């Protein structure tokens, strides 16, 4: 049975444990808007809350683009949020704090907090926010016609969507700066060579490959363990000492080691059968999660 929910700019479908989030503005090459930001956030709220979802695929509608970047229909006001707000209420920028916040960053922060693993199936052009929104996804695979571009310097702005955090951690500082300084658009092979994506497939095979990655997780692993592992790995990217990881690791394996999932994992292995893990993410993934206090947005003060 397939569950389907249509947002204004995004479609969410759940089938056989896999949620597919499809950016759905194909006539505009799935260009990003404030409404799309809100819809993506809402879609990930749904996938986190649904125990039927074990993994998430993000892709674009059509065969031309994953996301061709910000919708530039407002011309020179595209990145001037105050000017756009003055012209009428804009989705996602209803308050003064919203005006100060980068919408791409709100989107990628929600993906970062996901309790389900995420694979990006990049099915065409992925430029600007179309490139940076991929960075908190756990794995990215691309079709052979995909193109990527961190084009911000060519638009007179700077990288966004928390990419100054994510991109150097994924590909290294030298490669990140090469792509961001030049702002050039590059092909899937360069993205693969640079470590941005994991593999390239013919377009017709891309979604099957993404589903196969999801099935490997769904058919063999405990959802609560996957949720914790995802958060442990991502959050430790910012740790200042391995002791921080040791503390979290110790608590996590102590708590998980006494669960029904741990018993099932060992028993099913010894009995040479497929595991059936009983615990659900919605029941609370661990008594010690979240590991750190919630981070609040604040407008940076000028250094003295």
Secondary structure per residue as TSV (DSSP state, phi and psi in degrees):
chain	resnum	aa	ss	phi	psi
A	1	X	-	360.0	132.4
A	2	X	-	-102.2	129.8
A	3	X	E	-101.1	134.6
A	4	X	E	-133.8	134.9
A	5	X	E	-136.3	128.1
A	6	X	E	-104.8	121.6
A	7	X	-	-92.8	-178.9
A	8	X	S	-64.6	-36.4
A	9	X	S	-127.2	3.6
A	10	X	E	-139.9	144.3
A	11	X	E	-114.2	133.2
A	12	X	E	-115.6	121.5
A	13	X	E	-125.0	137.7
A	14	X	E	-123.4	123.6
A	15	X	E	-148.3	128.0
A	16	X	T	54.2	41.6
A	17	X	T	87.0	-8.1
A	18	X	E	-109.5	125.5
A	19	X	E	-95.8	132.8
A	20	X	E	-114.7	118.7
A	21	X	E	-101.5	114.4
A	22	X	E	-111.3	119.8
A	23	X	E	-68.5	123.9
A	24	X	-	-124.8	63.2
A	25	X	-	-131.2	58.5
A	26	X	G	-59.8	-30.4
A	27	X	G	-68.0	-19.1
A	28	X	G	-113.1	22.6
A	29	X	T	54.3	34.3
A	30	X	T	57.5	35.1
A	31	X	-	-60.2	144.8
A	32	X	B	-82.6	136.0
A	33	X	-	-132.2	172.7
A	34	X	H	-60.5	-36.4
A	35	X	H	-67.0	-37.7
A	36	X	H	-63.8	-39.3
A	37	X	H	-56.4	-49.0
A	38	X	H	-62.8	-38.3
A	39	X	H	-69.6	-39.7
A	40	X	H	-63.8	-44.9
A	41	X	H	-59.3	-45.0
A	42	X	H	-64.1	-38.6
A	43	X	H	-63.2	-40.9
A	44	X	H	-73.1	-27.6
A	45	X	H	-61.2	-40.7
A	46	X	H	-67.0	-45.2
A	47	X	H	-67.0	-36.1
A	48	X	H	-65.8	-35.2
A	49	X	H	-83.1	-11.8
A	50	X	-	-102.0	110.9
A	51	X	T	-69.0	-15.0
A	52	X	T	-70.7	-19.8
A	53	X	-	-88.7	122.7
A	54	X	-	-111.4	-19.1
A	55	X	E	-158.2	157.7
A	56	X	E	-127.4	132.7
A	57	X	E	-108.0	136.1
A	58	X	E	-116.8	127.4
A	59	X	E	-146.9	-179.7
A	60	X	E	-115.5	151.8
A	61	X	S	-74.4	146.5
A	62	X	S	83.8	-178.1
A	63	X	S	-116.5	13.0
A	64	X	S	-102.1	-34.5
A	65	X	E	-150.1	143.9
A	66	X	E	-77.1	-59.1
A	67	X	E	-161.9	118.3
A	68	X	-	-83.2	16.3
A	69	X	S	102.9	-166.5
A	70	X	B	-67.1	144.6
A	71	X	-	-67.2	118.0
A	72	X	-	-96.9	17.8
A	73	X	T	-66.1	-18.0
A	74	X	T	-92.9	13.0
A	75	X	G	58.6	-133.5
A	76	X	G	-63.4	-15.6
A	77	X	G	-87.5	0.0
A	78	X	T	-51.9	-44.3
A	79	X	T	-106.1	8.2
A	80	X	-	-100.2	88.7
A	81	X	H	-63.3	-35.3
A	82	X	H	-66.1	-41.9
A	83	X	H	-65.2	-39.7
A	84	X	H	-67.3	-40.0
A	85	X	H	-64.3	-37.5
A	86	X	H	-63.8	-26.3
A	87	X	T	-83.3	-0.9
A	88	X	S	141.1	156.6
A	89	X	-	-60.7	131.9
A	90	X	-	-116.0	136.6
A	91	X	T	-57.7	130.1
A	92	X	T	88.0	-4.2
A	93	X	-	-132.5	55.9
A	94	X	-	-87.6	-20.4
A	95	X	S	-123.3	169.7
A	96	X	H	-62.1	-39.8
A	97	X	H	-64.4	-39.7
A	98	X	H	-59.9	-39.6
A	99	X	H	-61.5	-35.2
A	100	X	H	-78.8	-20.7
A	101	X	S	-91.3	139.3
A	102	X	-	-72.3	123.8
A	103	X	H	-64.9	-36.0
A	104	X	H	-62.1	-37.9
A	105	X	H	-66.2	-37.9
A	106	X	H	-61.4	-36.7
A	107	X	H	-69.1	-48.3
A	108	X	H	-70.8	-31.4
A	109	X	H	-64.1	-36.2
A	110	X	H	-66.9	-40.3
A	111	X	H	-64.0	-40.7
A	112	X	H	-56.7	-35.9
A	113	X	T	-84.1	-2.2
A	114	X	-	-57.0	140.7
A	115	X	S	-93.0	-3.7
A	116	X	S	-116.2	142.5
A	117	X	E	-64.2	149.0
A	118	X	E	-124.8	131.4
A	119	X	E	-118.3	132.2
A	120	X	E	-91.7	123.9
A	121	X	E	-105.2	94.1
A	122	X	E	-88.2	104.5
A	123	X	-	-103.3	23.0
A	124	X	S	163.0	-148.7
A	125	X	E	-59.8	133.9
A	126	X	E	-139.3	93.7
A	127	X	E	-127.3	145.6
A	128	X	T	61.4	-126.2
A	129	X	H	-61.3	-24.1
A	130	X	H	-64.4	-26.0
A	131	X	H	-88.8	-44.4
A	132	X	H	-74.1	-28.0
A	133	X	T	-67.9	-16.9
A	134	X	T	-75.7	-20.8
A	135	X	T	-64.3	-35.3
A	136	X	T	-84.2	4.6
A	137	X	S	-74.6	149.5
A	138	X	S	-75.4	-35.6
A	139	X	E	-141.7	141.6
A	140	X	E	-124.0	128.0
A	141	X	E	-121.8	156.6
A	142	X	E	-136.7	152.7
A	143	X	E	-76.9	161.7
A	144	X	T	-70.8	-10.9
A	145	X	T	-100.5	7.2
A	146	X	-	-68.9	147.7
A	147	X	E	-135.9	146.8
A	148	X	E	-127.7	149.8
A	149	X	E	-162.6	123.8
A	150	X	-	-96.1	78.4
A	151	X	-	-90.8	12.5
A	152	X	G	-59.2	-41.7
A	153	X	G	-64.6	-23.5
A	154	X	G	-84.1	-5.5
A	155	X	G	-112.8	6.7
A	156	X	T	77.3	18.0
A	157	X	S	-124.8	-164.8
A	158	X	-	-124.3	163.5
A	159	X	-	-56.7	149.1
A	160	X	-	-135.9	-164.3
A	161	X	T	56.5	34.5
A	162	X	T	62.0	20.4
A	163	X	H	-69.2	-23.0
A	164	X	H	-67.5	-19.4
A	165	X	H	-87.7	-51.6
A	166	X	H	-74.7	-48.0
A	167	X	H	-62.2	-48.4
A	168	X	H	-62.5	-30.0
A	169	X	H	-71.7	-28.2
A	170	X	H	-83.7	-42.2
A	171	X	H	-121.1	-3.2
A	172	X	-	92.8	152.5
A	173	X	H	-66.3	-38.1
A	174	X	H	-66.1	-46.2
A	175	X	H	-65.9	-40.6
A	176	X	H	-59.9	-44.8
A	177	X	H	-71.0	-36.2
A	178	X	H	-56.1	-51.0
A	179	X	H	-67.3	-38.5
A	180	X	H	-80.6	-36.1
A	181	X	H	-61.9	-48.3
A	182	X	H	-76.6	-33.8
A	183	X	-	66.2	15.7
A	184	X	-	-75.5	155.9
A	185	X	E	-93.6	133.1
A	186	X	E	-131.3	162.7
A	187	X	E	-88.6	177.5
A	188	X	H	-64.8	-33.7
A	189	X	H	-65.3	-40.2
A	190	X	H	-66.6	-37.4
A	191	X	H	-62.8	-39.6
A	192	X	H	-67.1	-47.3
A	193	X	H	-62.4	-32.6
A	194	X	T	-85.6	-3.6
A	195	X	T	88.2	9.2
A	196	X	S	-77.0	-37.1
A	197	X	-	-120.9	162.8
A	198	X	S	-92.9	-33.9
A	199	X	E	-160.5	160.7
A	200	X	E	-119.4	137.5
A	201	X	E	-133.2	153.6
A	202	X	-	-56.7	145.4
A	203	X	G	-53.4	-39.1
A	204	X	G	-66.7	-18.1
A	205	X	G	-104.1	-4.4
A	206	X	H	-61.4	-50.0
A	207	X	H	-68.9	-34.1
A	208	X	H	-63.2	-40.0
A	209	X	H	-65.3	-39.8
A	210	X	H	-64.5	-42.6
A	211	X	H	-66.3	-35.6
A	212	X	H	-63.6	-39.3
A	213	X	H	-61.8	-43.3
A	214	X	H	-64.2	-42.5
A	215	X	H	-63.0	-36.7
A	216	X	H	-57.2	-38.3
A	217	X	H	-75.4	-50.3
A	218	X	H	-60.8	-41.0
A	219	X	T	-80.6	-11.6
A	220	X	T	-130.8	-8.0
A	221	X	S	-127.6	161.7
A	222	X	-	-85.5	122.5
A	223	X	H	-55.1	-39.4
A	224	X	H	-67.3	-39.5
A	225	X	H	-64.2	-39.4
A	226	X	H	-65.0	-43.4
A	227	X	H	-59.9	-46.2
A	228	X	H	-65.7	-43.2
A	229	X	H	-59.8	-42.5
A	230	X	H	-59.2	-48.1
A	231	X	H	-69.7	-37.1
A	232	X	H	-60.9	-47.5
A	233	X	H	-64.8	-49.8
A	234	X	H	-65.5	-44.0
A	235	X	H	-68.9	-31.1
A	236	X	H	-73.5	-10.1
A	237	X	T	-61.1	-25.0
A	238	X	T	-101.3	4.3
A	239	X	-	-70.2	147.6
A	240	X	S	-98.0	0.0
A	241	X	S	-162.1	144.9
A	242	X	H	-61.8	-18.5
A	243	X	H	-59.3	-33.4
A	244	X	H	-60.5	-42.1
A	245	X	H	-67.5	-40.0
A	246	X	H	-61.2	-39.8
A	247	X	H	-63.5	-48.4
A	248	X	H	-68.3	-43.1
A	249	X	H	-58.2	-45.4
A	250	X	H	-62.8	-45.0
A	251	X	H	-66.7	-41.0
A	252	X	H	-65.3	-46.8
A	253	X	H	-73.1	-28.4
A	254	X	H	-62.9	-47.4
A	255	X	H	-69.8	-44.9
A	256	X	H	-69.8	-30.7
A	257	X	T	-64.8	-19.0
A	258	X	T	-106.2	14.0
A	259	X	S	-91.6	166.3
A	260	X	H	-63.8	-31.4
A	261	X	H	-61.1	-44.3
A	262	X	H	-63.7	-40.5
A	263	X	H	-63.4	-43.0
A	264	X	H	-66.2	-38.4
A	265	X	H	-61.0	-44.1
A	266	X	H	-71.8	-45.8
A	267	X	H	-63.0	-45.0
A	268	X	H	-64.6	-34.9
A	269	X	H	-65.1	-46.3
A	270	X	H	-67.2	-32.5
A	271	X	T	-88.9	0.3
A	272	X	T	55.2	49.6
A	273	X	S	-134.0	166.7
A	274	X	-	-68.6	132.2
A	275	X	-	-73.9	152.7
A	276	X	-	-130.0	92.5
A	277	X	-	-78.5	126.3
A	278	X	-	-86.2	-20.5
A	279	X	-	-86.9	147.8
A	280	X	-	-114.9	146.0
A	281	X	G	-61.4	-37.1
A	282	X	G	-66.9	-17.9
A	283	X	G	-76.7	-6.2
A	284	X	-	109.1	112.4
A	285	X	S	-72.9	-22.9
A	286	X	-	-174.1	147.4
A	287	X	T	-65.8	-18.8
A	288	X	T	-103.1	9.6
A	289	X	-	-105.0	140.3
A	290	X	S	-70.7	154.5
A	291	X	S	-73.9	-30.5
A	292	X	S	-132.5	160.3
A	293	X	-	-61.4	152.6
A	294	X	-	-62.2	136.3
A	295	X	-	-87.6	131.1
A	296	X	-	-103.2	144.0
A	297	X	-	-71.7	139.0
A	298	X	-	-145.7	146.6
A	299	X	-	-75.3	126.6
A	300	X	-	-67.2	138.8
A	301	X	-	-83.7	151.2
A	302	X	-	-70.1	132.5
A	303	X	-	-67.7	138.8
A	304	X	-	-82.4	360.0
